[in-house]
């Protein structure tokens, strides 16, 4: 799901994960969780929900841009 995000949504996802799980290193999350595929099991379900919501928002924004063109 992370690979389907644009740069803005990815940044929002990393910020949201830091806030949600009380972490302070976005690089760690990106490198170990996203690229390395090692999301801690206890965080996986909530991470999926966060990503689904962010991708939904991204999709809506893209549709709005297309309509306005």
Secondary structure, 3 states (H helix, E strand, C coil): CHHHCCHHHHHHHHHHHHHHCCCCCHHHHHHHHHHCCCCCHHHHHHHHHHHHHHHHHHHHHHHHHHHHC
